[in-house]
Amino acid sequence: MNIIVNGENRSFTDAMSLKSILEELCLVGKVMAAAVNMEIIKQDSWNTYTLEDGDKLELLDFVGGG
């Protein structure tokens, strides 16, 4: 399965939940928001939301500054 993660092509062995992808990329706890194909996915759905081949995943972390 191929997914575009923040503009970079990534390959995964099987269909995976959003949370599983974050775990595989070592990003659990670092990502504040996620969008799949330009649609925001609420954090309480990350365990059950399954990505499909060709999806575009954007992972965001909010940084404070001034």
C-alpha positions as CSV (number, residue, x, y, z in Angstrom):
1,M,0.0,0.0,0.0
2,N,1.4,3.4,-1.0
3,I,0.5,6.6,0.9
4,I,1.8,10.1,0.5
5,V,2.8,11.4,3.9
6,N,3.5,15.1,4.0
7,G,4.4,15.0,0.3
8,E,6.7,12.0,0.5
9,N,5.8,8.6,-0.9
10,R,5.7,5.9,1.8
11,S,5.0,2.1,1.4
12,F,3.2,0.1,4.0
13,T,2.6,-3.7,3.9
14,D,-1.1,-3.7,4.7
15,A,-4.1,-1.4,5.2
16,M,-3.4,0.3,8.4
17,S,-5.2,2.6,10.9
18,L,-4.0,6.2,11.2
19,K,-2.7,5.4,14.7
20,S,-0.7,2.4,13.4
21,I,0.9,4.6,10.7
22,L,1.9,7.1,13.4
23,E,3.4,4.3,15.5
24,E,5.4,3.0,12.6
25,L,6.7,6.5,11.8
26,C,7.5,7.0,15.5
27,L,5.3,10.1,15.6
28,V,2.8,9.1,18.4
29,G,2.4,12.1,20.7
30,K,4.1,14.4,18.3
31,V,1.3,14.9,15.9
32,M,-1.5,17.3,16.8
33,A,-3.7,17.1,13.7
34,A,-4.1,14.8,10.7
35,A,-5.8,15.2,7.4
36,V,-6.5,12.5,4.8
37,N,-7.2,13.8,1.3
38,M,-7.7,17.3,2.7
39,E,-10.3,16.1,5.3
40,I,-9.4,16.6,9.0
41,I,-9.6,13.3,11.0
42,K,-10.5,13.8,14.7
43,Q,-8.0,12.3,17.1
44,D,-10.7,10.1,18.7
45,S,-11.0,8.3,15.3
46,W,-7.3,7.7,14.7
47,N,-7.6,4.1,16.1
48,T,-10.3,3.1,13.7
49,Y,-9.7,5.3,10.6
50,T,-8.1,3.0,7.9
51,L,-6.1,4.6,5.1
52,E,-6.3,3.3,1.6
53,D,-3.8,2.9,-1.2
54,G,-3.0,6.3,-2.7
55,D,-4.3,8.4,0.2
56,K,-2.6,11.7,0.9
57,L,-1.9,12.1,4.6
58,E,-0.8,15.4,6.1
59,L,0.5,15.4,9.7
60,L,0.7,18.6,11.6
61,D,2.3,19.7,14.8
62,F,1.6,23.2,16.2
63,V,4.6,25.2,17.3
64,G,4.3,28.4,19.3
65,G,6.4,31.4,18.6
66,G,6.2,35.1,18.1
